[in-house]
Amino acid sequence: MTLIGKIVLATLAVSFISLAGVVLIQLKDAAMTWLLGCLVSFAVGGLLGGAFLHLFPEAAESGNTNLFTHALIGIIFFLFMERFLRWRHCHQGRCEAHSFTYINLVGDGIHNFIDGMIIAASFVQDPRLGLATTVAVAAHELPQELGDFAMLVYGGFGKKKALLLNLLSGLVAVFGALLAYYQMNHVTWLKDFLVPFTAGGFIYLALVDMVPELHRKSCRGKTFAQTAALLAGLGVMGGLKMLFDH
């Protein structure tokens, strides 16, 4: 198989992890509702863990001296994008719609785009390194994609539509891989910007959108489970970092 074939196959494999949400479709609405709070809490932990344990360290290791500036740009960008989406929904008589679901798709798409770039760059350097990187990215994506699916359903999408949107967001990784393969001279500066930019977006999503939603919908009986789920999300990201750092 050619190198570009291996790259496309690897990124497709990672992209189809987004279909992990199919296991949730079989649940009854009552069970789904019960799980949503925990899954969204897990997503909060995953987003924060991804930002602080993976994206920021990666940006720092690359020597990016402007990583916090780029992260701030990401936060401001996501803020204004959400304001725009919320304005559109309100003028269409749908103020109750959760605009953060659209924001999450943008953030997840950027993340997947970067994943594709990282996978392609690793394969170009050494196919064995590419395989190891693909396994690491896949392990990182699995818990996050379950949380993303939960956020889409929580934001008002039907289960099947949420699954489709999650898959389309995952397939963005293929475009990132192709860009990295054909434009390797430009990958470094683009990645240096997008990695902390995405971290800023994840922080915004977790703290500004998801946590207030949990407070608004939470009750005393669910607090322990949601807190445990949040810590589990952080724990998974921390565990993956320790595993792949060694």
C-alpha positions in Angstrom: 0.0 0.0 0.0 1.3 3.5 -0.8 2.1 6.0 1.9 -0.9 8.2 1.1 -3.1 5.1 1.2 -1.9 4.2 4.7 -2.5 7.8 5.8 -6.1 7.9 4.4 -6.9 4.5 5.9 -5.5 5.5 9.3 -7.5 8.8 9.4 -10.7 7.0 8.2 -10.3 4.5 11.0 -10.0 7.3 13.6 -13.0 9.2 12.0 -15.3 6.2 12.3 -14.7 6.2 16.0 -17.4 8.9 16.0 -19.9 6.1 15.3 -19.3 4.9 18.9 -22.5 6.8 19.8 -24.5 4.1 17.9 -24.5 2.1 21.2 -26.5 4.9 22.8 -29.2 4.9 20.1 -30.6 1.6 21.4 -31.4 3.1 24.8 -34.9 4.2 25.7 -35.4 7.9 26.2 -35.6 7.6 30.0 -32.3 5.8 30.2 -30.8 8.2 27.7 -31.9 11.2 29.8 -30.4 9.6 32.9 -27.1 9.1 31.1 -26.9 12.6 29.4 -25.9 14.4 32.6 -23.1 12.0 33.3 -21.9 11.9 29.7 -21.9 15.7 29.4 -20.0 15.8 32.7 -17.5 13.3 31.2 -17.2 15.6 28.2 -16.3 18.5 30.5 -13.6 16.5 32.0 -12.4 15.3 28.6 -12.4 18.8 27.1 -10.5 20.3 30.1 -8.1 17.3 30.2 -7.6 17.5 26.4 -6.8 21.2 26.7 -4.5 21.2 29.7 -3.0 17.7 29.5 -2.6 17.3 25.8 -3.0 20.4 23.7 -1.1 23.0 25.8 1.8 20.6 26.5 2.1 19.8 22.8 2.1 23.5 21.9 4.8 24.2 24.6 7.0 21.3 23.4 6.8 22.7 19.8 8.4 25.9 21.1 5.3 28.1 20.5 6.0 31.2 22.6 2.6 32.6 21.7 0.5 29.7 22.8 -1.5 31.6 25.4 -2.2 34.4 22.9 -3.4 31.8 20.4 -5.6 30.2 23.1 -7.1 33.6 24.0 -7.9 34.1 20.3 -9.6 30.7 20.4 -11.7 31.7 23.4 -12.7 35.1 21.8 -13.5 33.4 18.5 -15.7 30.8 20.1 -17.4 33.6 22.2 -18.3 35.7 19.1 -19.3 32.7 17.1 -21.7 31.6 19.8 -23.1 35.1 20.1 -23.8 35.1 16.3 -25.4 31.7 16.4 -27.6 32.6 19.4 -28.6 35.8 17.6 -29.7 33.9 14.6 -31.7 31.3 16.6 -33.5 34.1 18.5 -34.4 35.9 15.3 -35.8 32.7 13.9 -38.0 32.2 17.0 -35.8 29.4 18.4 -34.1 31.0 21.3 -34.4 27.7 23.2 -32.0 26.0 20.9 -28.6 25.2 22.4 -26.2 27.0 20.1 -23.3 25.4 21.9 -24.0 22.2 19.9 -22.9 24.1 16.7 -19.9 25.6 18.5 -18.9 22.1 19.6 -19.1 20.8 16.1 -16.7 23.6 15.0 -14.3 22.9 17.8 -14.4 19.2 17.3 -13.9 19.6 13.6 -10.8 21.7 14.2 -9.5 19.1 16.6 -10.1 16.3 14.1 -8.4 18.4 11.4 -5.3 18.7 13.6 -5.4 15.0 14.4 -5.3 14.3 10.7 -2.3 16.5 10.2 -0.5 14.9 13.1 -1.2 11.4 11.8 0.0 12.3 8.3 3.2 14.0 9.5 4.0 10.9 11.6 3.6 8.6 8.7 5.8 10.8 6.5 8.5 10.6 9.0 8.2 6.9 9.7 5.3 4.5 9.0 5.8 2.8 12.4 5.6 6.1 14.1 2.5 6.8 12.1 0.9 3.6 13.4 1.8 4.4 17.0 0.4 7.9 16.6 -2.9 6.5 15.1 -3.4 4.2 18.1 -2.7 7.2 20.5 -5.2 9.4 18.6 -7.8 6.7 18.5 -7.5 6.1 22.2 -7.8 9.8 22.8 -10.8 10.2 20.5 -13.0 7.3 21.9 -14.1 8.9 25.1 -14.3 12.4 23.5 -16.6 11.2 20.7 -19.0 9.6 23.2 -19.1 12.9 25.0 -19.6 14.9 21.8 -22.5 12.6 20.8 -24.1 13.3 24.2 -23.7 17.0 23.8 -25.4 17.0 20.4 -28.4 15.0 21.8 -28.4 17.2 24.9 -28.5 20.3 22.6 -31.7 19.1 20.9 -30.7 16.9 17.9 -32.3 13.6 17.3 -30.1 10.6 18.0 -29.6 9.6 14.3 -28.9 13.2 13.2 -26.4 13.6 16.1 -24.6 10.4 14.9 -24.4 11.7 11.4 -23.1 15.1 12.4 -20.5 13.5 14.6 -19.4 11.3 11.8 -19.1 14.2 9.4 -17.1 16.1 12.0 -14.8 13.1 12.3 -14.2 12.9 8.6 -12.6 16.3 8.7 -9.5 14.5 9.8 -9.1 13.1 6.3 -8.9 16.7 4.9 -6.3 17.6 7.5 -4.2 14.6 6.6 -4.3 15.3 2.9 -3.3 19.0 3.5 -0.4 17.9 5.7 0.8 15.4 3.2 0.7 17.7 0.2 1.7 20.9 2.0 4.2 19.8 4.5 6.1 23.1 4.4 3.1 24.9 5.9 2.0 22.4 8.5 4.4 23.6 11.3 3.1 27.2 11.5 -0.5 26.1 11.0 -0.3 23.4 13.7 1.5 25.9 16.1 -1.5 28.2 15.8 -4.4 25.7 15.8 -3.3 23.5 18.7 -3.5 26.2 21.4 -6.4 27.9 19.5 -8.4 24.6 19.8 -7.4 24.4 23.5 -8.9 27.8 24.1 -12.1 26.7 22.3 -12.3 23.6 24.5 -11.9 25.6 27.7 -14.7 27.9 26.5 -17.0 25.0 25.7 -16.4 23.3 29.0 -16.6 26.2 31.4 -19.0 28.7 29.7 -21.4 26.3 28.0 -21.4 22.8 29.6 -20.9 23.5 33.3 -23.7 26.1 33.5 -26.0 23.6 31.7 -25.1 21.0 34.3 -25.9 23.4 37.1 -29.2 24.4 35.5 -30.4 20.8 35.0 -28.8 19.2 38.0 -30.4 17.9 41.1 -29.0 16.6 44.4 -29.4 13.0 43.4 -27.3 13.4 40.3 -24.6 15.6 41.7 -22.4 12.7 42.9 -22.7 10.8 39.6 -22.0 13.9 37.5 -19.0 14.8 39.6 -17.6 11.3 39.3 -18.1 11.4 35.6 -16.3 14.7 35.3 -13.4 13.3 37.3 -13.5 10.1 35.1 -13.1 12.3 32.0 -10.1 14.0 33.5 -8.7 10.6 34.7 -9.0 9.1 31.2 -7.1 12.0 29.7 -4.5 11.9 32.4 -4.1 8.1 32.1 -3.6 8.4 28.3 -1.0 11.0 28.8 1.0 8.9 31.3 0.6 5.8 29.1 1.8 7.4 25.9 4.5 9.6 27.5 6.2 6.4 28.5 
